[in-house]
Every structure is written in structure tokens, then in C-alpha cells.
């Protein structure tokens, strides 16, 4: 039986990649949740907010260093695996330029704002460097659809990080020690990832000197639309936390991120699914368009249904989750959690449409779409940040719902000959119904009744999916890997 399962998974790239990434990401994020619980319970809300602010700065400047090259690397290698050394050489040059630009901006930001001491500044620099390189190595592996590297390394990194935090006495866990350990493990996993792919035939023997300048220029032009997209996504997703810190205080950043950390497993499962399907969709678009459309419709439906189910479940148990994990001092985060989970569910649909546009070579249009959505979203988030984490979370939900509708009309304009507009309206109706049901469910309902309600709705959803899409699901997962 085990041999049969192994043969089956080896012939199904989507299933294998989804399984590896989903399992490892879910386990890693569960470990990160326990790590954040330990840190949050050890630090005050203000210091926990500062810790999250440091991570936010690393994340922002890592995106700036990315130069939008990740999806181009994955797509290029997925379509022509013989080009891996050339692609890696070009990517390394472009990423180095991006890193120089990002670090220059970070140094300027530090000396202008002076938000923390020199030790935090140096640690943040190391973390930006290691995170940028990790993303580069991971992009190469994802293009090869060899995603087990990322899964295994991330899992063991999370396990070591949690173990270290647990064995150190609370009296020794200052903010400097905690963030220093975070940077250490981030750098360690990058080094391990590099040697994991370098010892194989994937990038061994590459040289920078043999890369023609015209190819670097062509590659860079393809990256720009994704870079615009990344920067505007940054402005609409992460910069608002700086708004929150500026308008409501650093403690509110901690409250906001408590909810974000609780939602990491759901968020990571959804985004991991997109990472797993992108190479497959990119290939099918040029080799088997009919199968491409079938996969798009099925994946759209599955991501929406699972996102809604997860959002409903978290909303139902939000008070119990926060109270159990983080304790009394973070009890106000429960409503923040309720808004954020629906934001994650709807945002997964937005990201799926972005993935589809990238797979059909519409990254330039995707960047324009990102600009439009950011212009709509930022004023809403700026206003919400004035009233704390709860209102910022509600603002994220409202703005993302508006952007989801816009994304649907854009993707329909490119696939209207293959997918009817009524399909997207059904998807939107699922979200509306799910959100209304979650609002009508009493918050003070007894825990056993909540469990019964959740199980009944989950079973009805599973029954609906199986009966309506069983043929498409079998087609998707029984399809042999095409080279």
C-alpha cells in the first residue's frame, strides 16, 4: 500500500508539492504559534509590539530587495529546466543589486527615525540579507518543483527555534536575546538551504562571467511588473502596521500581530497552495489550455470553500482561542481575530487571481491592477489605523472585499471565452453567505453547541464539494506529471 501511495504521488506533481508544502508549512506555523505564545507571555504588550515591529522592518526591506524576481525564476525554470544555471546566475546579479538598494534605504530609515538601538539595527541588517538569499534559493527549488527542501528546512528551523525559546528561563529572555535568536535561526536555515541545492546538480558549476548583459536586461524588464506589484502589495498589506504604530501606539501592533500569528497555519496553507500550483498552471497554459481552464475553476472553488470554512470556524471559536493561548492581557484581540480571518479568506481569492494572471503572462497588467487597488486600499487603512488594531483589521476586510470584486472583473476579461461571469458571482455569493452566517451565530453560545454547528457546516460543505466536483478532482490528481 505504501508503495502504491509513493508511485501515485510521484506521478502527480501538484499533489506531491501541495502535500509536502502544506504539511511542512502547517507544522512549522503551529510551532511558530507556540513560540509566539511563549514570547508574548514573557514580554509586555509594548515590548511584544516592538518585537513584531522589528520583524516587520525586516519583511518590508526584504521585499524591497526582492526586485520582483521570484515568480520569473520559478516560471523560467518550470518551463525549461535546462536553463537553471543561466537563470540562477542572472537572478543572483539582480538580487545583489536589489539588496544594495534595500540596505541603503534601511540605513537611511534607521538614521532618520532612530526607533531602536544599534544592536537591533545590525541584527536587522543580517536578517534582511539572509531572508533575501533564502528567497532566491527557494525560488530555484520551486521552479524545479523540488519543494521538499523548503518544507524540511523550515520545519526543523521552527522546531529548533521553539526548543531554544522553551529551554531558556524567562528571566534571561530579554527582547535583545529573543530577536538575536530569531536572526540566528533565519541565517542558519539560509546557509543550510544553499548547501542543500548546491551539492546537487541543480546549480553546481554556474558562473557569473558567462551571463550576457542583454539577457540580464531582458530578465530585469520581466521582473519590473512583479516588483511594482510587490511594492504596492507592501504598501497595502504591511506599511499599514507602521500607520498603526504611528497613530495608535506600538502595543496595538502587538495586538494586531497576535491575531496574525494565530492565523498563520490557515494563511500558510492557502498561500502554499498557490506556490504549488503556479508552475503547473504556467506549463498547462502553453501546453494544454483546456486542462488549464478546468484546473483554474476547480482550484478557485476549493480555495474559496476551504477559506470560508476556516474563517467560519475561527470566528466561531475566537474568544476561546485567544483566551487559551495568550491569556487575559490579550483578550481584546478576539474581535481583531474575527475580522482578520475573513480578510485572509478573501485575500486568498485575490492572490489566486494574481497567480493566474502571472501564469498567463499578464504580470504587467497585474502590476497596474495592484496600483489601482492600493490607491483604493491605503486611505481606508490609514483611517482604520487611527482607532487601533480592531478597526485596522475591519478596514483590511472592507478594502480587500472591494479589491476582490475588481480582480474578478479583470480575470474575467482575459478568460471570458472559457469561464462565464456567473462562475465568479457564485464564488462571491459563497463568501457573502459564509460571513453572514458567522455574524448571526451568537458569540456567547456554549462551547458544545459551537462544536456541533461547526461540524454540521463542515460536513455539508464537504458533501457539496464531493458531489459537484468529484470528477474534476479525480482528473486533477490522477493526471500524470508532464515534462
C-alpha positions as CSV (number, residue, x, y, z in Angstrom):
1,X,0.0,0.0,0.0
2,X,2.8,2.4,0.9
3,X,4.5,1.6,-2.4
4,X,1.3,2.4,-4.3
5,X,1.0,5.7,-2.5
6,X,4.6,6.6,-3.3
7,X,4.1,5.8,-7.0
8,X,0.9,7.8,-7.1
9,X,2.4,10.9,-5.5
10,X,5.5,10.7,-7.7
11,X,3.3,10.9,-10.8
12,X,1.3,13.8,-9.6
13,X,3.3,17.0,-9.2
14,X,0.5,19.1,-7.8
15,X,-0.4,16.5,-5.2
16,X,3.2,15.9,-4.2
17,X,4.1,19.6,-3.9
18,X,0.9,20.5,-2.2
19,X,1.3,17.7,0.3
20,X,4.9,18.4,1.1
21,X,4.5,22.2,1.4
22,X,1.1,22.1,3.2
23,X,2.3,19.6,5.8
24,X,5.6,21.2,6.5
25,X,4.1,24.7,6.4
26,X,1.3,23.8,8.8
27,X,3.7,22.1,11.2
28,X,6.1,25.0,11.0
29,X,3.4,27.6,11.6
30,X,2.0,25.6,14.5
31,X,5.4,25.6,16.1
32,X,5.7,29.4,15.4
33,X,2.4,29.9,17.2
34,X,3.7,28.2,20.3
35,X,6.9,30.2,20.0
36,X,4.9,33.5,19.8
37,X,2.8,32.4,22.8
38,X,5.9,31.9,24.8
39,X,7.3,35.3,23.7
40,X,4.0,37.2,24.2
41,X,3.5,35.8,27.7
42,X,7.1,36.7,28.6
43,X,7.1,40.2,27.2
44,X,4.7,43.1,27.9
45,X,2.3,44.1,25.1
46,X,4.6,47.1,24.3
47,X,7.8,45.0,24.1
48,X,5.9,42.3,22.1
49,X,4.8,45.1,19.8
50,X,8.4,46.2,19.4
51,X,9.5,42.7,18.6
52,X,6.8,42.5,15.8
53,X,7.9,45.9,14.6
54,X,11.5,44.7,14.1
55,X,10.2,41.7,12.2
56,X,8.0,44.0,10.1
57,X,11.0,46.1,9.1
58,X,12.9,43.0,8.0
59,X,9.9,41.9,6.0
60,X,9.5,45.2,4.3
61,X,13.1,45.7,3.3
62,X,13.4,42.1,2.2
63,X,10.5,42.7,-0.3
64,X,12.3,45.8,-1.5
65,X,15.4,43.7,-2.1
66,X,13.5,41.1,-4.0
67,X,13.3,43.1,-7.2
68,X,10.2,41.1,-8.2
69,X,12.3,38.3,-9.4
70,X,10.8,35.3,-7.6
71,X,8.0,34.4,-10.0
72,X,10.1,35.0,-13.0
73,X,12.7,32.5,-11.7
74,X,10.0,29.9,-10.9
75,X,8.3,30.3,-14.3
76,X,11.5,30.3,-16.3
77,X,12.9,27.1,-14.7
78,X,9.5,25.4,-14.7
79,X,9.2,25.9,-18.5
80,X,12.8,25.0,-19.3
81,X,14.7,23.1,-16.6
82,X,17.9,23.1,-18.7
83,X,18.2,26.8,-18.2
84,X,18.6,26.6,-14.4
85,X,22.3,27.7,-14.2
86,X,21.8,30.6,-16.5
87,X,18.6,31.7,-14.6
88,X,20.4,31.4,-11.3
89,X,23.3,33.5,-12.5
90,X,21.1,36.2,-13.8
91,X,18.9,36.1,-10.6
92,X,22.0,36.4,-8.3
93,X,23.2,39.5,-10.1
94,X,19.8,41.2,-10.0
95,X,19.2,40.2,-6.4
96,X,22.6,41.6,-5.4
97,X,21.6,45.0,-6.9
98,X,18.2,44.8,-5.1
99,X,19.9,44.1,-1.8
100,X,22.3,47.0,-2.1
101,X,19.3,49.3,-2.8
102,X,17.3,47.9,0.1
103,X,20.1,48.1,2.6
104,X,20.8,51.7,1.6
105,X,17.2,52.6,2.2
106,X,17.2,50.8,5.5
107,X,20.3,52.6,6.7
108,X,18.7,55.9,5.8
109,X,15.4,54.9,7.5
110,X,17.3,54.0,10.7
111,X,19.2,57.2,11.0
112,X,16.1,59.3,10.2
113,X,13.8,57.6,12.7
114,X,16.1,56.1,15.3
115,X,13.4,53.8,16.6
116,X,15.8,51.3,18.3
117,X,19.4,50.8,19.3
118,X,22.4,49.8,17.2
119,X,22.3,46.1,18.2
120,X,18.8,45.8,16.7
121,X,19.9,47.7,13.7
122,X,22.8,45.3,13.0
123,X,20.7,42.3,13.6
124,X,18.0,43.6,11.2
125,X,20.7,44.0,8.5
126,X,21.8,40.4,8.9
127,X,18.2,39.2,8.8
128,X,17.4,41.2,5.6
129,X,20.4,39.7,3.9
130,X,19.6,36.1,5.0
131,X,15.9,36.4,4.1
132,X,16.7,37.7,0.7
133,X,19.1,34.9,-0.1
134,X,16.7,32.3,1.3
135,X,14.0,33.5,-1.1
136,X,16.4,33.2,-4.0
137,X,17.4,29.6,-3.2
138,X,13.8,28.7,-2.6
139,X,12.7,30.2,-6.0
140,X,15.2,27.9,-7.8
141,X,13.9,24.8,-6.0
142,X,10.3,25.8,-6.6
143,X,11.0,26.2,-10.3
144,X,12.3,22.7,-10.3
145,X,9.1,21.6,-8.4
146,X,11.5,20.3,-5.7
147,X,9.7,21.7,-2.7
148,X,10.8,19.2,-0.1
149,X,13.9,21.3,0.5
150,X,11.9,24.2,1.8
151,X,9.5,22.1,3.7
152,X,12.1,20.1,5.6
153,X,14.4,23.1,6.3
154,X,11.5,25.3,7.5
155,X,10.1,22.6,9.8
156,X,13.4,21.9,11.6
157,X,14.2,25.6,11.8
158,X,10.9,26.1,13.5
159,X,11.4,23.2,15.8
160,X,14.9,24.4,16.9
161,X,13.6,27.9,17.4
162,X,10.8,26.8,19.6
163,X,13.0,24.4,21.6
164,X,15.6,27.1,22.3
165,X,12.9,29.6,23.5
166,X,11.4,27.0,25.8
167,X,14.6,25.9,27.5
168,X,15.8,29.4,28.2
169,X,14.5,30.7,31.5
170,X,12.0,33.6,31.3
171,X,14.4,35.8,33.4
172,X,17.0,35.5,30.5
173,X,14.6,36.2,27.7
174,X,15.1,39.9,27.1
175,X,14.0,41.4,23.8
176,X,17.6,41.5,22.6
177,X,18.1,37.8,23.2
178,X,14.8,36.9,21.6
179,X,15.4,38.9,18.4
180,X,19.0,37.8,18.3
181,X,18.0,34.1,18.3
182,X,15.4,34.9,15.6
183,X,18.1,36.3,13.3
184,X,20.5,33.4,14.1
185,X,18.0,30.8,13.1
186,X,17.0,32.8,10.0
187,X,20.6,32.9,8.9
188,X,21.2,29.3,9.7
189,X,18.4,28.0,7.5
190,X,19.6,30.1,4.6
191,X,23.1,28.6,4.8
192,X,21.6,25.0,5.0
193,X,19.3,25.7,2.0
194,X,22.3,26.9,-0.1
195,X,24.3,23.7,0.6
196,X,21.2,21.6,0.1
197,X,20.8,22.7,-3.5
198,X,24.5,23.3,-4.3
199,X,25.5,19.8,-3.6
200,X,23.1,18.5,-6.2
201,X,23.4,19.0,-10.0
202,X,20.9,22.0,-9.9
203,X,23.3,25.0,-9.6
204,X,26.7,23.3,-9.4
205,X,29.2,24.8,-11.8
206,X,27.3,28.1,-12.5
207,X,29.4,31.2,-13.3
208,X,28.5,34.9,-13.3
209,X,31.0,35.9,-16.0
210,X,29.3,33.9,-18.8
211,X,26.0,35.7,-18.4
212,X,25.3,38.1,-21.4
213,X,24.3,41.6,-20.4
214,X,21.4,41.6,-22.8
215,X,19.9,38.6,-21.1
216,X,20.2,40.3,-17.7
217,X,18.3,43.3,-19.2
218,X,15.6,41.2,-20.7
219,X,15.2,39.3,-17.4
220,X,15.1,42.6,-15.5
221,X,12.3,44.0,-17.7
222,X,10.2,40.9,-17.0
223,X,10.7,41.4,-13.3
224,X,9.6,45.0,-13.1
225,X,5.8,44.4,-13.2
226,X,6.2,41.9,-10.4
227,X,8.3,44.4,-8.5
228,X,5.7,47.1,-8.8
229,X,3.2,44.5,-7.6
230,X,5.3,43.6,-4.6
231,X,5.9,47.2,-3.6
232,X,2.2,48.1,-3.9
233,X,1.2,45.0,-2.1
234,X,3.7,46.0,0.6
235,X,2.1,49.4,0.8
236,X,-1.4,47.9,1.2
237,X,-0.5,45.0,3.5
238,X,2.5,45.8,5.7
239,X,3.0,49.5,5.7
240,X,-0.4,49.9,7.4
241,X,1.2,48.4,10.5
242,X,3.5,51.4,10.5
243,X,0.4,53.5,10.3
244,X,-1.0,51.6,13.3
245,X,2.2,52.2,15.3
246,X,2.3,55.9,14.4
247,X,-1.4,56.6,15.1
248,X,-2.3,54.2,17.9
249,X,0.9,53.1,19.6
250,X,3.3,50.1,19.5
251,X,1.1,48.0,21.8
252,X,-1.6,48.0,19.1
253,X,0.9,46.4,16.7
254,X,1.3,43.6,19.3
255,X,-2.5,43.1,19.5
256,X,-2.8,43.1,15.7
257,X,0.1,40.6,15.3
258,X,-1.3,38.2,17.9
259,X,-4.3,37.6,15.6
260,X,-2.0,37.3,12.6
261,X,0.1,34.7,14.3
262,X,-3.0,32.6,15.3
263,X,-4.0,32.7,11.6
264,X,-0.6,31.6,10.3
265,X,-1.5,28.0,9.6
266,X,-4.6,28.9,7.6
267,X,-2.8,31.7,5.8
268,X,0.2,29.5,5.0
269,X,-1.9,26.6,3.7
270,X,-3.7,28.9,1.3
271,X,-0.5,30.7,0.1
272,X,1.4,27.3,-0.1
273,X,-1.3,26.0,-2.4
274,X,-0.8,28.9,-4.7
275,X,3.0,28.3,-4.7
276,X,2.4,24.6,-5.5
277,X,0.1,25.2,-8.4
278,X,1.9,28.1,-10.1
279,X,4.5,26.0,-12.0
280,X,1.7,23.6,-13.1
281,X,-0.6,26.4,-14.3
282,X,2.2,28.2,-16.1
283,X,3.0,25.0,-18.0
284,X,-0.6,24.0,-18.8
285,X,-1.3,27.4,-20.2
286,X,1.1,26.8,-23.1
287,X,0.7,23.0,-23.4
288,X,-3.0,22.1,-22.6
289,X,-5.3,25.1,-22.4
290,X,-8.5,23.1,-21.8
291,X,-6.9,21.4,-18.8
292,X,-5.7,24.8,-17.6
293,X,-9.2,26.1,-17.5
294,X,-10.5,23.0,-15.7
295,X,-7.8,23.4,-13.1
296,X,-8.5,27.1,-12.6
297,X,-12.2,26.5,-12.0
298,X,-11.5,23.6,-9.6
299,X,-8.8,25.4,-7.6
300,X,-10.8,28.6,-7.4
301,X,-13.7,26.7,-5.9
302,X,-11.6,24.6,-3.5
303,X,-9.6,27.6,-2.2
304,X,-12.8,29.6,-1.7
305,X,-14.7,26.8,0.1
306,X,-11.8,25.9,2.4
307,X,-11.1,29.6,3.1
308,X,-14.7,30.2,4.1
309,X,-14.8,27.1,6.3
310,X,-11.6,28.1,8.1
311,X,-12.9,31.7,8.5
312,X,-16.2,30.5,9.9
313,X,-14.5,28.1,12.4
314,X,-12.1,30.7,13.7
315,X,-14.8,33.3,14.0
316,X,-16.9,30.8,16.0
317,X,-14.2,30.0,18.5
318,X,-12.2,33.3,18.5
319,X,-12.7,34.1,22.2
320,X,-11.8,30.6,23.4
321,X,-8.7,30.6,21.1
322,X,-7.2,33.9,22.3
323,X,-8.0,33.2,26.0
324,X,-6.5,29.8,25.9
325,X,-3.3,30.7,24.0
326,X,-2.4,34.2,25.1
327,X,-4.2,34.8,28.3
328,X,-6.1,37.7,29.9
329,X,-3.9,40.6,28.8
330,X,-4.6,39.9,25.1
331,X,-8.4,39.2,25.4
332,X,-9.2,42.3,23.3
333,X,-7.7,40.6,20.4
334,X,-10.6,38.2,19.8
335,X,-12.6,40.7,17.7
336,X,-9.4,41.5,15.8
337,X,-9.1,37.8,15.1
338,X,-12.6,37.7,13.7
339,X,-12.0,40.4,11.2
340,X,-8.6,39.2,10.2
341,X,-9.7,35.6,9.4
342,X,-12.3,36.8,6.9
343,X,-9.7,39.2,5.4
344,X,-7.4,36.1,4.9
345,X,-10.2,34.1,3.3
346,X,-11.0,36.9,0.8
347,X,-7.4,37.8,0.2
348,X,-6.6,34.2,-0.8
349,X,-9.0,34.7,-3.7
350,X,-7.2,37.9,-4.7
351,X,-3.9,36.1,-4.6
352,X,-5.2,33.2,-6.7
353,X,-6.3,35.7,-9.4
354,X,-2.8,37.2,-9.2
355,X,-1.3,33.7,-9.6
356,X,-3.5,33.0,-12.6
357,X,-2.5,36.3,-14.3
358,X,1.1,35.6,-13.7
359,X,0.7,32.1,-15.2
360,X,-0.8,33.6,-18.4
361,X,2.0,36.2,-18.8
362,X,-0.1,39.1,-17.6
363,X,2.3,40.4,-15.0
364,X,2.3,43.9,-16.4
365,X,-1.5,44.1,-16.2
366,X,-1.2,42.6,-12.7
367,X,1.1,45.4,-11.6
368,X,-1.4,48.0,-13.0
369,X,-4.1,46.3,-11.1
370,X,-2.1,46.4,-7.9
371,X,-1.6,50.1,-8.3
372,X,-5.3,50.7,-8.6
373,X,-6.2,48.5,-5.6
374,X,-3.5,50.1,-3.5
375,X,-4.9,53.6,-4.2
376,X,-8.3,52.4,-3.1
377,X,-7.0,50.5,0.0
378,X,-4.4,52.8,1.6
379,X,-6.8,55.6,2.6
380,X,-9.2,53.1,4.1
381,X,-6.3,51.5,6.1
382,X,-5.0,54.9,7.2
383,X,-8.4,55.8,8.6
384,X,-8.8,52.5,10.4
385,X,-5.3,52.7,12.0
386,X,-6.4,55.7,13.9
387,X,-8.7,53.7,16.1
388,X,-6.5,50.7,16.9
389,X,-5.9,47.1,15.9
390,X,-9.7,46.2,15.8
391,X,-10.6,49.0,13.3
392,X,-7.5,48.4,11.2
393,X,-8.5,44.8,10.9
394,X,-12.0,45.8,9.8
395,X,-10.5,48.2,7.3
396,X,-8.4,45.4,5.8
397,X,-11.6,43.3,5.4
398,X,-13.6,46.1,3.7
399,X,-10.7,47.2,1.4
400,X,-9.9,43.6,0.4
401,X,-13.5,42.8,-0.4
402,X,-13.6,45.8,-2.8
403,X,-10.3,44.7,-4.4
404,X,-11.6,41.1,-4.8
405,X,-14.5,42.3,-6.9
406,X,-12.2,44.4,-9.1
407,X,-9.8,41.4,-9.6
408,X,-12.7,39.2,-10.6
409,X,-13.7,41.6,-13.4
410,X,-10.1,41.8,-14.6
411,X,-9.5,38.0,-14.7
412,X,-12.9,37.6,-16.5
413,X,-11.7,40.0,-19.2
414,X,-8.9,37.6,-20.1
415,X,-10.7,34.2,-19.6
416,X,-14.3,35.3,-20.6
417,X,-14.3,32.9,-23.6
418,X,-13.7,30.0,-21.3
419,X,-15.2,30.9,-17.9
420,X,-18.6,32.6,-17.5
421,X,-19.0,35.6,-15.2
422,X,-21.7,33.7,-13.3
423,X,-19.0,31.3,-12.0
424,X,-17.3,34.2,-10.2
425,X,-20.6,35.5,-8.9
426,X,-21.2,32.1,-7.3
427,X,-17.8,32.3,-5.6
428,X,-18.7,35.8,-4.3
429,X,-22.0,34.6,-3.0
430,X,-20.2,31.8,-1.1
431,X,-18.2,34.4,0.8
432,X,-21.2,36.6,1.5
433,X,-23.3,33.7,2.8
434,X,-20.5,32.4,5.0
435,X,-19.8,35.8,6.5
436,X,-23.5,36.5,7.2
437,X,-23.9,33.1,8.9
438,X,-20.8,33.8,11.1
439,X,-22.3,37.2,12.1
440,X,-25.7,35.6,13.0
441,X,-24.1,33.0,15.2
442,X,-24.2,34.2,18.9
443,X,-20.7,34.8,20.4
444,X,-21.8,33.7,23.8
445,X,-23.1,30.3,22.6
446,X,-21.9,27.3,24.7
447,X,-18.8,25.6,23.5
448,X,-20.5,22.2,22.8
449,X,-23.1,23.9,20.6
450,X,-20.4,25.7,18.7
451,X,-18.7,22.4,18.0
452,X,-21.9,20.8,16.7
453,X,-22.6,23.8,14.5
454,X,-19.1,23.8,13.0
455,X,-19.2,20.0,12.3
456,X,-22.6,20.2,10.7
457,X,-21.5,23.0,8.4
458,X,-18.1,21.3,7.6
459,X,-19.9,18.1,6.7
460,X,-22.4,19.9,4.4
461,X,-19.5,21.7,2.7
462,X,-17.6,18.5,2.1
463,X,-20.7,16.8,0.8
464,X,-21.3,19.7,-1.6
465,X,-17.7,19.6,-2.9
466,X,-17.6,15.9,-3.4
467,X,-20.9,15.6,-5.3
468,X,-20.3,18.6,-7.5
469,X,-16.6,18.4,-8.2
470,X,-15.6,14.7,-7.7
471,X,-14.9,14.2,-11.5
472,X,-12.7,17.3,-11.7
473,X,-10.9,16.4,-8.5
474,X,-10.1,13.0,-9.8
475,X,-8.9,14.5,-13.1
476,X,-6.7,16.9,-11.4
477,X,-5.0,14.5,-9.1
478,X,-4.9,11.5,-11.4
479,X,-3.1,13.4,-14.2
480,X,0.5,12.3,-14.7
481,X,3.3,14.6,-14.4
482,X,4.1,16.2,-17.8
483,X,7.6,17.1,-18.6
